[in-house]
C-alpha cells in the first residue's frame, strides 16, 4: 500500500511548531550561563598564587 504524502495543512502545522533558530540560540545561551554560574571550577575565586610562574611564586614566598 503506498504511503500518503503530507497535506499542506500538516506541513503548515509542523512549520508553526518548529522553534525559530534565534529562539534556540537564546535558550542555549541562557542554559550555558546557568551552567557556568553553578560550576565550581569556573566560579571559584582565584588565590594569589594561582596564575604565577615559579619565579613569581618564589618571590612571594620570600615576602611572607
PQR file of N, CA, C, O and H, with PARSE charges and radii, in Angstrom:
ATOM      1  N   UNK A   1       0.839  -1.168   0.000 -0.4000 1.5000
ATOM      2  CA  UNK A   1       0.000   0.000   0.000 -0.0000 2.0000
ATOM      3  C   UNK A   1       0.896   1.248   0.000  0.5500 1.7000
ATOM      4  O   UNK A   1       1.804   1.332   0.827 -0.5500 1.4000
ATOM      5  N   UNK A   2       0.679   2.201  -0.880 -0.4000 1.5000
ATOM      6  CA  UNK A   2       1.526   3.398  -0.973 -0.0000 2.0000
ATOM      7  C   UNK A   2       1.323   4.318   0.237  0.5500 1.7000
ATOM      8  O   UNK A   2       0.240   4.385   0.819 -0.5500 1.4000
ATOM      9  H   UNK A   2      -0.058   2.133  -1.552  0.4000 1.0000
ATOM     10  N   UNK A   3       2.402   5.023   0.591 -0.4000 1.5000
ATOM     11  CA  UNK A   3       2.369   5.964   1.712 -0.0000 2.0000
ATOM     12  C   UNK A   3       1.813   7.290   1.223  0.5500 1.7000
ATOM     13  O   UNK A   3       2.199   7.790   0.167 -0.5500 1.4000
ATOM     14  H   UNK A   3       3.281   4.969   0.117  0.4000 1.0000
ATOM     15  N   UNK A   4       0.892   7.859   2.013 -0.4000 1.5000
ATOM     16  CA  UNK A   4       0.306   9.150   1.641 -0.0000 2.0000
ATOM     17  C   UNK A   4       1.304  10.261   1.917  0.5500 1.7000
ATOM     18  O   UNK A   4       2.032  10.222   2.908 -0.5500 1.4000
ATOM     19  H   UNK A   4       0.578   7.453   2.871  0.4000 1.0000
ATOM     20  N   UNK A   5       1.334  11.235   1.046 -0.4000 1.5000
ATOM     21  CA  UNK A   5       2.166  12.409   1.274 -0.0000 2.0000
ATOM     22  C   UNK A   5       1.475  13.339   2.256  0.5500 1.7000
ATOM     23  O   UNK A   5       0.251  13.325   2.389 -0.5500 1.4000
ATOM     24  H   UNK A   5       0.742  11.266   0.240  0.4000 1.0000
ATOM     25  N   UNK A   6       2.266  14.139   2.935 -0.4000 1.5000
ATOM     26  CA  UNK A   6       1.706  15.094   3.881 -0.0000 2.0000
ATOM     27  C   UNK A   6       0.856  16.112   3.159  0.5500 1.7000
ATOM     28  O   UNK A   6       1.176  16.547   2.053 -0.5500 1.4000
ATOM     29  H   UNK A   6       3.260  14.150   2.827  0.4000 1.0000
ATOM     30  N   UNK A   7      -0.207  16.474   3.788 -0.4000 1.5000
ATOM     31  CA  UNK A   7      -1.046  17.508   3.199 -0.0000 2.0000
ATOM     32  C   UNK A   7      -0.441  18.875   3.500  0.5500 1.7000
ATOM     33  O   UNK A   7       0.448  18.994   4.342 -0.5500 1.4000
ATOM     34  H   UNK A   7      -0.468  16.121   4.687  0.4000 1.0000
ATOM     35  N   UNK A   8      -0.913  19.878   2.827 -0.4000 1.5000
ATOM     36  CA  UNK A   8      -0.427  21.238   3.063 -0.0000 2.0000
ATOM     37  C   UNK A   8      -0.712  21.660   4.501  0.5500 1.7000
ATOM     38  O   UNK A   8       0.084  22.374   5.112 -0.5500 1.4000
ATOM     39  H   UNK A   8      -1.636  19.782   2.143  0.4000 1.0000
ATOM     40  N   UNK A   9      -1.844  21.221   5.040 -0.4000 1.5000
ATOM     41  CA  UNK A   9      -2.200  21.572   6.413 -0.0000 2.0000
ATOM     42  C   UNK A   9      -1.189  20.982   7.394  0.5500 1.7000
ATOM     43  O   UNK A   9      -0.781  21.663   8.335 -0.5500 1.4000
ATOM     44  H   UNK A   9      -2.491  20.641   4.544  0.4000 1.0000
ATOM     45  N   UNK A  10      -0.782  19.743   7.194 -0.4000 1.5000
ATOM     46  CA  UNK A  10       0.206  19.115   8.074 -0.0000 2.0000
ATOM     47  C   UNK A  10       1.537  19.848   8.016  0.5500 1.7000
ATOM     48  O   UNK A  10       2.183  20.041   9.045 -0.5500 1.4000
ATOM     49  H   UNK A  10      -1.113  19.190   6.430  0.4000 1.0000
ATOM     50  N   UNK A  11       1.952  20.257   6.826 -0.4000 1.5000
ATOM     51  CA  UNK A  11       3.209  20.987   6.684 -0.0000 2.0000
ATOM     52  C   UNK A  11       3.146  22.327   7.407  0.5500 1.7000
ATOM     53  O   UNK A  11       4.116  22.763   8.027 -0.5500 1.4000
ATOM     54  H   UNK A  11       1.428  20.100   5.990  0.4000 1.0000
ATOM     55  N   UNK A  12       1.970  22.976   7.315 -0.4000 1.5000
ATOM     56  CA  UNK A  12       1.803  24.266   7.980 -0.0000 2.0000
ATOM     57  C   UNK A  12       1.893  24.089   9.496  0.5500 1.7000
ATOM     58  O   UNK A  12       2.524  24.904  10.169 -0.5500 1.4000
ATOM     59  H   UNK A  12       1.182  22.621   6.812  0.4000 1.0000
ATOM     60  N   UNK A  13       1.285  23.059  10.035 -0.4000 1.5000
ATOM     61  CA  UNK A  13       1.321  22.794  11.476 -0.0000 2.0000
ATOM     62  C   UNK A  13       2.757  22.504  11.910  0.5500 1.7000
ATOM     63  O   UNK A  13       3.203  23.023  12.933 -0.5500 1.4000
ATOM     64  H   UNK A  13       0.773  22.397   9.488  0.4000 1.0000
ATOM     65  N   UNK A  14       3.481  21.691  11.158 -0.4000 1.5000
ATOM     66  CA  UNK A  14       4.868  21.369  11.501 -0.0000 2.0000
ATOM     67  C   UNK A  14       5.720  22.635  11.505  0.5500 1.7000
ATOM     68  O   UNK A  14       6.548  22.827  12.396 -0.5500 1.4000
ATOM     69  H   UNK A  14       3.118  21.270  10.327  0.4000 1.0000
ATOM     70  N   UNK A  15       5.518  23.490  10.520 -0.4000 1.5000
ATOM     71  CA  UNK A  15       6.293  24.717  10.415 -0.0000 2.0000
ATOM     72  C   UNK A  15       5.996  25.651  11.595  0.5500 1.7000
ATOM     73  O   UNK A  15       6.913  26.282  12.120 -0.5500 1.4000
ATOM     74  H   UNK A  15       4.846  23.335   9.796  0.4000 1.0000
ATOM     75  N   UNK A  16       4.744  25.747  12.015 -0.4000 1.5000
ATOM     76  CA  UNK A  16       4.369  26.617  13.118 -0.0000 2.0000
ATOM     77  C   UNK A  16       4.948  26.119  14.441  0.5500 1.7000
ATOM     78  O   UNK A  16       5.285  26.924  15.309 -0.5500 1.4000
ATOM     79  H   UNK A  16       3.998  25.235  11.588  0.4000 1.0000
ATOM     80  N   UNK A  17       5.067  24.809  14.602 -0.4000 1.5000
ATOM     81  CA  UNK A  17       5.551  24.246  15.858 -0.0000 2.0000
ATOM     82  C   UNK A  17       7.071  24.149  15.940  0.5500 1.7000
ATOM     83  O   UNK A  17       7.609  23.812  16.995 -0.5500 1.4000
ATOM     84  H   UNK A  17       4.794  24.155  13.896  0.4000 1.0000
ATOM     85  N   UNK A  18       7.760  24.435  14.863 -0.4000 1.5000
ATOM     86  CA  UNK A  18       9.218  24.388  14.859 -0.0000 2.0000
ATOM     87  C   UNK A  18       9.769  25.689  15.443  0.5500 1.7000
ATOM     88  O   UNK A  18       9.426  26.772  14.969 -0.5500 1.4000
ATOM     89  H   UNK A  18       7.323  24.708  14.006  0.4000 1.0000
ATOM     90  N   UNK A  19      10.623  25.594  16.471 -0.4000 1.5000
ATOM     91  CA  UNK A  19      11.165  26.828  17.056 -0.0000 2.0000
ATOM     92  C   UNK A  19      12.070  27.567  16.072  0.5500 1.7000
ATOM     93  O   UNK A  19      12.727  26.958  15.227 -0.5500 1.4000
ATOM     94  H   UNK A  19      10.902  24.715  16.857  0.4000 1.0000
ATOM     95  N   UNK A  20      12.086  28.859  16.200 -0.4000 1.5000
ATOM     96  CA  UNK A  20      12.937  29.697  15.353 -0.0000 2.0000
ATOM     97  C   UNK A  20      14.399  29.523  15.773  0.5500 1.7000
ATOM     98  O   UNK A  20      14.672  29.316  16.955 -0.5500 1.4000
ATOM     99  H   UNK A  20      11.553  29.353  16.886  0.4000 1.0000
ATOM    100  N   UNK A  21      15.338  29.603  14.834 -0.4000 1.5000
ATOM    101  CA  UNK A  21      16.761  29.454  15.175 -0.0000 2.0000
ATOM    102  C   UNK A  21      17.231  30.452  16.229  0.5500 1.7000
ATOM    103  O   UNK A  21      18.026  30.097  17.100 -0.5500 1.4000
ATOM    104  H   UNK A  21      15.116  29.772  13.874  0.4000 1.0000
ATOM    105  N   UNK A  22      16.757  31.685  16.164 -0.4000 1.5000
ATOM    106  CA  UNK A  22      17.158  32.695  17.156 -0.0000 2.0000
ATOM    107  C   UNK A  22      16.697  32.309  18.554  0.5500 1.7000
ATOM    108  O   UNK A  22      17.410  32.535  19.532 -0.5500 1.4000
ATOM    109  H   UNK A  22      16.112  31.973  15.457  0.4000 1.0000
ATOM    110  N   UNK A  23      15.512  31.731  18.649 -0.4000 1.5000
ATOM    111  CA  UNK A  23      14.994  31.309  19.948 -0.0000 2.0000
ATOM    112  C   UNK A  23      15.836  30.170  20.507  0.5500 1.7000
ATOM    113  O   UNK A  23      16.085  30.117  21.712 -0.5500 1.4000
ATOM    114  H   UNK A  23      14.933  31.547  17.855  0.4000 1.0000
ATOM    115  N   UNK A  24      16.275  29.262  19.648 -0.4000 1.5000
ATOM    116  CA  UNK A  24      17.120  28.158  20.088 -0.0000 2.0000
ATOM    117  C   UNK A  24      18.472  28.657  20.585  0.5500 1.7000
ATOM    118  O   UNK A  24      18.992  28.164  21.586 -0.5500 1.4000
ATOM    119  H   UNK A  24      16.073  29.304  18.670  0.4000 1.0000
ATOM    120  N   UNK A  25      19.034  29.628  19.890 -0.4000 1.5000
ATOM    121  CA  UNK A  25      20.329  30.201  20.294 -0.0000 2.0000
ATOM    122  C   UNK A  25      20.192  30.903  21.639  0.5500 1.7000
ATOM    123  O   UNK A  25      21.041  30.741  22.515 -0.5500 1.4000
ATOM    124  H   UNK A  25      18.612  30.029  19.077  0.4000 1.0000
ATOM    125  N   UNK A  26      19.140  31.671  21.805 -0.4000 1.5000
ATOM    126  CA  UNK A  26      18.918  32.378  23.060 -0.0000 2.0000
ATOM    127  C   UNK A  26      18.739  31.398  24.212  0.5500 1.7000
ATOM    128  O   UNK A  26      19.291  31.600  25.294 -0.5500 1.4000
ATOM    129  H   UNK A  26      18.449  31.802  21.094  0.4000 1.0000
ATOM    130  N   UNK A  27      17.971  30.341  23.985 -0.4000 1.5000
ATOM    131  CA  UNK A  27      17.757  29.343  25.032 -0.0000 2.0000
ATOM    132  C   UNK A  27      19.061  28.634  25.386  0.5500 1.7000
ATOM    133  O   UNK A  27      19.341  28.405  26.563 -0.5500 1.4000
ATOM    134  H   UNK A  27      17.522  30.177  23.107  0.4000 1.0000
ATOM    135  N   UNK A  28      19.856  28.288  24.383 -0.4000 1.5000
ATOM    136  CA  UNK A  28      21.137  27.624  24.628 -0.0000 2.0000
ATOM    137  C   UNK A  28      22.078  28.538  25.416  0.5500 1.7000
ATOM    138  O   UNK A  28      22.782  28.079  26.315 -0.5500 1.4000
ATOM    139  H   UNK A  28      19.628  28.474  23.427  0.4000 1.0000
ATOM    140  N   UNK A  29      22.088  29.814  25.082 -0.4000 1.5000
ATOM    141  CA  UNK A  29      22.934  30.781  25.788 -0.0000 2.0000
ATOM    142  C   UNK A  29      22.514  30.906  27.243  0.5500 1.7000
ATOM    143  O   UNK A  29      23.360  30.960  28.136 -0.5500 1.4000
ATOM    144  H   UNK A  29      21.516  30.186  24.352  0.4000 1.0000
ATOM    145  N   UNK A  30      21.217  30.954  27.481 -0.4000 1.5000
ATOM    146  CA  UNK A  30      20.698  31.049  28.846 -0.0000 2.0000
ATOM    147  C   UNK A  30      21.083  29.820  29.660  0.5500 1.7000
ATOM    148  O   UNK A  30      21.514  29.947  30.805 -0.5500 1.4000
ATOM    149  H   UNK A  30      20.530  30.910  26.756  0.4000 1.0000
ATOM    150  N   UNK A  31      20.932  28.637  29.082 -0.4000 1.5000
ATOM    151  CA  UNK A  31      21.300  27.402  29.779 -0.0000 2.0000
ATOM    152  C   UNK A  31      22.799  27.346  30.057  0.5500 1.7000
ATOM    153  O   UNK A  31      23.217  26.894  31.124 -0.5500 1.4000
ATOM    154  H   UNK A  31      20.582  28.534  28.151  0.4000 1.0000
ATOM    155  N   UNK A  32      23.602  27.799  29.112 -0.4000 1.5000
ATOM    156  CA  UNK A  32      25.056  27.802  29.306 -0.0000 2.0000
ATOM    157  C   UNK A  32      25.448  28.747  30.433  0.5500 1.7000
ATOM    158  O   UNK A  32      26.291  28.401  31.261 -0.5500 1.4000
ATOM    159  H   UNK A  32      23.262  28.166  28.246  0.4000 1.0000
ATOM    160  N   UNK A  33      24.856  29.920  30.477 -0.4000 1.5000
ATOM    161  CA  UNK A  33      25.133  30.879  31.554 -0.0000 2.0000
ATOM    162  C   UNK A  33      24.773  30.283  32.913  0.5500 1.7000
ATOM    163  O   UNK A  33      25.513  30.446  33.883 -0.5500 1.4000
ATOM    164  H   UNK A  33      24.171  30.201  29.805  0.4000 1.0000
ATOM    165  N   UNK A  34      23.644  29.600  32.979 -0.4000 1.5000
ATOM    166  CA  UNK A  34      23.219  28.984  34.234 -0.0000 2.0000
ATOM    167  C   UNK A  34      24.204  27.892  34.651  0.5500 1.7000
ATOM    168  O   UNK A  34      24.538  27.770  35.829 -0.5500 1.4000
ATOM    169  H   UNK A  34      23.042  29.468  32.191  0.4000 1.0000
ATOM    170  N   UNK A  35      24.666  27.099  33.685 -0.4000 1.5000
ATOM    171  CA  UNK A  35      25.646  26.055  33.988 -0.0000 2.0000
ATOM    172  C   UNK A  35      26.966  26.649  34.474  0.5500 1.7000
ATOM    173  O   UNK A  35      27.574  26.131  35.410 -0.5500 1.4000
ATOM    174  H   UNK A  35      24.395  27.198  32.727  0.4000 1.0000
ATOM    175  N   UNK A  36      27.402  27.717  33.850 -0.4000 1.5000
ATOM    176  CA  UNK A  36      28.661  28.366  34.232 -0.0000 2.0000
ATOM    177  C   UNK A  36      28.570  28.901  35.655  0.5500 1.7000
ATOM    178  O   UNK A  36      29.526  28.786  36.423 -0.5500 1.4000
ATOM    179  H   UNK A  36      26.908  28.138  33.090  0.4000 1.0000
ATOM    180  N   UNK A  37      27.441  29.477  36.010 -0.4000 1.5000
ATOM    181  CA  UNK A  37      27.282  30.055  37.339 -0.0000 2.0000
ATOM    182  C   UNK A  37      27.285  29.001  38.439  0.5500 1.7000
ATOM    183  O   UNK A  37      27.614  29.311  39.583 -0.5500 1.4000
ATOM    184  H   UNK A  37      26.665  29.570  35.387  0.4000 1.0000
ATOM    185  N   UNK A  38      26.925  27.762  38.116 -0.4000 1.5000
ATOM    186  CA  UNK A  38      26.893  26.712  39.134 -0.0000 2.0000
ATOM    187  C   UNK A  38      28.113  25.798  39.091  0.5500 1.7000
ATOM    188  O   UNK A  38      28.224  24.897  39.923 -0.5500 1.4000
ATOM    189  H   UNK A  38      26.658  27.510  37.186  0.4000 1.0000
ATOM    190  N   UNK A  39      29.029  26.001  38.148 -0.4000 1.5000
ATOM    191  CA  UNK A  39      30.214  25.153  38.020 -0.0000 2.0000
ATOM    192  C   UNK A  39      31.318  25.677  38.941  0.5500 1.7000
ATOM    193  O   UNK A  39      31.808  26.789  38.743 -0.5500 1.4000
ATOM    194  H   UNK A  39      28.939  26.732  37.472  0.4000 1.0000
ATOM    195  N   UNK A  40      31.716  24.888  39.947 -0.4000 1.5000
ATOM    196  CA  UNK A  40      32.722  25.379  40.901 -0.0000 2.0000
ATOM    197  C   UNK A  40      34.090  25.635  40.261  0.5500 1.7000
ATOM    198  O   UNK A  40      34.837  26.485  40.745 -0.5500 1.4000
ATOM    199  H   UNK A  40      31.318  23.985  40.108  0.4000 1.0000
ATOM    200  N   UNK A  41      34.430  24.926  39.195 -0.4000 1.5000
ATOM    201  CA  UNK A  41      35.718  25.157  38.531 -0.0000 2.0000
ATOM    202  C   UNK A  41      35.753  26.493  37.800  0.5500 1.7000
ATOM    203  O   UNK A  41      36.825  27.057  37.585 -0.5500 1.4000
ATOM    204  H   UNK A  41      33.822  24.235  38.803  0.4000 1.0000
ATOM    205  N   UNK A  42      34.593  26.997  37.420 -0.4000 1.5000
ATOM    206  CA  UNK A  42      34.547  28.248  36.664 -0.0000 2.0000
ATOM    207  C   UNK A  42      34.215  29.452  37.532  0.5500 1.7000
ATOM    208  O   UNK A  42      34.427  30.588  37.107 -0.5500 1.4000
ATOM    209  H   UNK A  42      33.722  26.539  37.595  0.4000 1.0000
ATOM    210  N   UNK A  43      33.703  29.235  38.727 -0.4000 1.5000
ATOM    211  CA  UNK A  43      33.265  30.354  39.553 -0.0000 2.0000
ATOM    212  C   UNK A  43      34.070  30.533  40.836  0.5500 1.7000
ATOM    213  O   UNK A  43      33.807  31.454  41.609 -0.5500 1.4000
ATOM    214  H   UNK A  43      33.531  28.312  39.073  0.4000 1.0000
ATOM    215  N   UNK A  44      35.046  29.662  41.068 -0.4000 1.5000
ATOM    216  CA  UNK A  44      35.817  29.799  42.306 -0.0000 2.0000
ATOM    217  C   UNK A  44      36.687  31.057  42.244  0.5500 1.7000
ATOM    218  O   UNK A  44      37.158  31.454  41.178 -0.5500 1.4000
ATOM    219  H   UNK A  44      35.260  28.913  40.440  0.4000 1.0000
ATOM    220  N   UNK A  45      36.887  31.669  43.402 -0.4000 1.5000
ATOM    221  CA  UNK A  45      37.716  32.867  43.458 -0.0000 2.0000
ATOM    222  C   UNK A  45      39.180  32.453  43.374  0.5500 1.7000
ATOM    223  O   UNK A  45      39.611  31.548  44.089 -0.5500 1.4000
ATOM    224  H   UNK A  45      36.505  31.347  44.268  0.4000 1.0000
ATOM    225  N   UNK A  46      39.946  33.106  42.507 -0.4000 1.5000
ATOM    226  CA  UNK A  46      41.362  32.746  42.376 -0.0000 2.0000
ATOM    227  C   UNK A  46      42.157  33.147  43.617  0.5500 1.7000
ATOM    228  O   UNK A  46      41.879  34.167  44.247 -0.5500 1.4000
ATOM    229  H   UNK A  46      39.597  33.841  41.926  0.4000 1.0000
ATOM    230  N   UNK A  47      43.129  32.340  43.947 -0.4000 1.5000
ATOM    231  CA  UNK A  47      44.019  32.674  45.049 -0.0000 2.0000
ATOM    232  C   UNK A  47      45.196  33.477  44.498  0.5500 1.7000
ATOM    233  O   UNK A  47      45.387  33.543  43.283 -0.5500 1.4000
ATOM    234  H   UNK A  47      43.354  31.511  43.435  0.4000 1.0000
ATOM    235  N   UNK A  48      45.978  34.082  45.376 -0.4000 1.5000
ATOM    236  CA  UNK A  48      47.072  34.960  44.967 -0.0000 2.0000
ATOM    237  C   UNK A  48      48.047  34.248  44.040  0.5500 1.7000
ATOM    238  O   UNK A  48      48.460  34.834  43.039 -0.5500 1.4000
ATOM    239  H   UNK A  48      45.823  34.029  46.363  0.4000 1.0000
ATOM    240  N   UNK A  49      48.431  33.008  44.334 -0.4000 1.5000
ATOM    241  CA  UNK A  49      49.455  32.332  43.561 -0.0000 2.0000
ATOM    242  C   UNK A  49      48.964  31.421  42.471  0.5500 1.7000
ATOM    243  O   UNK A  49      49.756  30.656  41.920 -0.5500 1.4000
ATOM    244  H   UNK A  49      48.095  32.533  45.147  0.4000 1.0000
ATOM    245  N   UNK A  50      47.681  31.466  42.132 -0.4000 1.5000
ATOM    246  CA  UNK A  50      47.117  30.539  41.148 -0.0000 2.0000
ATOM    247  C   UNK A  50      47.743  30.656  39.767  0.5500 1.7000
ATOM    248  O   UNK A  50      47.966  29.641  39.107 -0.5500 1.4000
ATOM    249  H   UNK A  50      47.038  32.087  42.580  0.4000 1.0000
ATOM    250  N   UNK A  51      48.025  31.852  39.324 -0.4000 1.5000
ATOM    251  CA  UNK A  51      48.458  32.036  37.946 -0.0000 2.0000
ATOM    252  C   UNK A  51      49.886  32.582  37.859  0.5500 1.7000
ATOM    253  O   UNK A  51      50.208  33.320  36.928 -0.5500 1.4000
ATOM    254  H   UNK A  51      47.843  32.677  39.860  0.4000 1.0000
ATOM    255  N   UNK A  52      50.730  32.231  38.805 -0.4000 1.5000
ATOM    256  CA  UNK A  52      52.092  32.745  38.817 -0.0000 2.0000
ATOM    257  C   UNK A  52      53.075  31.651  38.408  0.5500 1.7000
ATOM    258  O   UNK A  52      52.851  30.471  38.677 -0.5500 1.4000
ATOM    259  H   UNK A  52      50.468  31.631  39.561  0.4000 1.0000
ATOM    260  N   UNK A  53      54.161  32.053  37.757 -0.4000 1.5000
ATOM    261  CA  UNK A  53      55.190  31.063  37.420 -0.0000 2.0000
ATOM    262  C   UNK A  53      56.090  30.826  38.643  0.5500 1.7000
ATOM    263  O   UNK A  53      55.905  31.454  39.685 -0.5500 1.4000
ATOM    264  H   UNK A  53      54.343  33.012  37.538  0.4000 1.0000
ATOM    265  N   UNK A  54      57.044  29.935  38.510 -0.4000 1.5000
ATOM    266  CA  UNK A  54      57.886  29.546  39.659 -0.0000 2.0000
ATOM    267  C   UNK A  54      58.660  30.720  40.253  0.5500 1.7000
ATOM    268  O   UNK A  54      58.781  30.825  41.473 -0.5500 1.4000
ATOM    269  H   UNK A  54      57.195  29.425  37.663  0.4000 1.0000
ATOM    270  N   UNK A  55      59.177  31.594  39.412 -0.4000 1.5000
ATOM    271  CA  UNK A  55      59.934  32.747  39.895 -0.0000 2.0000
ATOM    272  C   UNK A  55      59.071  33.698  40.703  0.5500 1.7000
ATOM    273  O   UNK A  55      59.490  34.178  41.757 -0.5500 1.4000
ATOM    274  H   UNK A  55      59.078  31.509  38.420  0.4000 1.0000
ATOM    275  N   UNK A  56      57.867  33.972  40.217 -0.4000 1.5000
ATOM    276  CA  UNK A  56      56.970  34.860  40.945 -0.0000 2.0000
ATOM    277  C   UNK A  56      56.528  34.240  42.266  0.5500 1.7000
ATOM    278  O   UNK A  56      56.418  34.934  43.276 -0.5500 1.4000
ATOM    279  H   UNK A  56      57.527  33.582  39.362  0.4000 1.0000
ATOM    280  N   UNK A  57      56.271  32.912  42.255 -0.4000 1.5000
ATOM    281  CA  UNK A  57      55.891  32.233  43.492 -0.0000 2.0000
ATOM    282  C   UNK A  57      57.021  32.286  44.520  0.5500 1.7000
ATOM    283  O   UNK A  57      56.783  32.516  45.706 -0.5500 1.4000
ATOM    284  H   UNK A  57      56.360  32.348  41.434  0.4000 1.0000
ATOM    285  N   UNK A  58      58.246  32.071  44.056 -0.4000 1.5000
ATOM    286  CA  UNK A  58      59.396  32.118  44.969 -0.0000 2.0000
ATOM    287  C   UNK A  58      59.536  33.513  45.564  0.5500 1.7000
ATOM    288  O   UNK A  58      59.816  33.651  46.755 -0.5500 1.4000
ATOM    289  H   UNK A  58      58.439  31.884  43.093  0.4000 1.0000
ATOM    290  N   UNK A  59      59.346  34.542  44.757 -0.4000 1.5000
ATOM    291  CA  UNK A  59      59.420  35.925  45.233 -0.0000 2.0000
ATOM    292  C   UNK A  59      58.362  36.191  46.302  0.5500 1.7000
ATOM    293  O   UNK A  59      58.659  36.797  47.332 -0.5500 1.4000
ATOM    294  H   UNK A  59      59.119  34.431  43.789  0.4000 1.0000
ATOM    295  N   UNK A  60      57.103  35.731  46.056 -0.4000 1.5000
ATOM    296  CA  UNK A  60      56.036  35.941  47.033 -0.0000 2.0000
ATOM    297  C   UNK A  60      56.302  35.161  48.319  0.5500 1.7000
ATOM    298  O   UNK A  60      56.041  35.671  49.408 -0.5500 1.4000
ATOM    299  H   UNK A  60      56.862  35.239  45.219  0.4000 1.0000
ATOM    300  N   UNK A  61      56.810  33.948  48.215 -0.4000 1.5000
ATOM    301  CA  UNK A  61      57.080  33.142  49.407 -0.0000 2.0000
ATOM    302  C   UNK A  61      58.161  33.787  50.262  0.5500 1.7000
ATOM    303  O   UNK A  61      58.149  33.653  51.485 -0.5500 1.4000
ATOM    304  H   UNK A  61      57.022  33.533  47.330  0.4000 1.0000
ATOM    305  N   UNK A  62      59.089  34.480  49.629 -0.4000 1.5000
ATOM    306  CA  UNK A  62      60.154  35.155  50.364 -0.0000 2.0000
ATOM    307  C   UNK A  62      59.652  36.383  51.101  0.5500 1.7000
ATOM    308  O   UNK A  62      60.286  36.818  52.062 -0.5500 1.4000
ATOM    309  H   UNK A  62      59.099  34.589  48.635  0.4000 1.0000
ATOM    310  N   UNK A  63      58.534  36.952  50.680 -0.4000 1.5000
ATOM    311  CA  UNK A  63      57.991  38.155  51.307 -0.0000 2.0000
ATOM    312  C   UNK A  63      57.211  37.854  52.561  0.5500 1.7000
ATOM    313  O   UNK A  63      57.014  38.752  53.380 -0.5500 1.4000
ATOM    314  H   UNK A  63      58.019  36.598  49.900  0.4000 1.0000
ATOM    315  N   UNK A  64      56.757  36.631  52.749 -0.4000 1.5000
ATOM    316  CA  UNK A  64      55.918  36.285  53.914 -0.0000 2.0000
ATOM    317  C   UNK A  64      56.654  36.343  55.191  0.5500 1.7000
ATOM    318  O   UNK A  64      56.079  36.079  56.247 -0.5500 1.4000
ATOM    319  H   UNK A  64      56.917  35.901  52.084  0.4000 1.0000
TER
END
